[in-house]
Amino acid sequence: MTGVTVRVLGIDPGSSRTGYGVLEQGGEQPRLLASGVIGSGRQGLPQRLARIFQGVQEVIGKYQPQVLALEEVFHAKNAKSALVLGQARGVVLLAAGLAGVEVCEYAPRRIKQTVAGSGGADKRQVQRMLEAWLGRAPQQLDASDAVAVALCHLHWAGRLEVVAT
C-alpha cells in the first residue's frame, strides 16, 4: 500500500450501539482519523435502525472512505439477537451501497487474530493492541472494535481472502 492513500471506515454493528472507526494509510503507518459510537438508545427497532443508517451516512459523508469494512455476522445462540444484528448490518450495507462505497467483510476471529494475535482475544486485549499499532485507541469498546475492523482490512487489502460484497 505504498504511494496510494486509502481511507477505510470500520463498522462494528449493533442494534443499540454501532461503533465506527476511520483509518487512513498512505505510507507504512495507518493513522486514526475518527472513531465513535452511533447510539440509538432505548427506542423502538425502526427508530434505532433509522439512527444507525443516518449515523453511518453522516460518517461516510464527512470522511469519504473508499472502503467500508464490516464485521461478519457471527453465530449467536439467541436467534432473535442474531436477526436484529442482521438488520443493523443491513442498514449499514444500505448506507454504503447508496454512497457507492465498496464493502468488505471479515470474520470476528480473523479481526482479533490480525490485530491481537489471537482469535480468542477479548475486547480489552484488542484495545491494548490498537494502542500499540496506532499510538492510541478509542476508549469506547464498540469504537475500538470498529477501528480493529478497519485495521484488519488494511492488513488484508489486496489479498485473495478478502470477501467483497
Secondary structure, DSSP 4 states (H G I P E B T S, - for coil): --S--EEEEEEE--SSEEEEEEEEESSSS-EEEEEEEEE-TT--HHHHHHHHHHHHHHHHHHH--SEEEEEPPP--S-HHHHHHHHHHHHHHHHHHHHHT-EEEEE-HHHHHHHHHS-TT--HHHHHHHHHHHHS---SSHHHHHHHHHHHHHHHHTTSTT-EE-
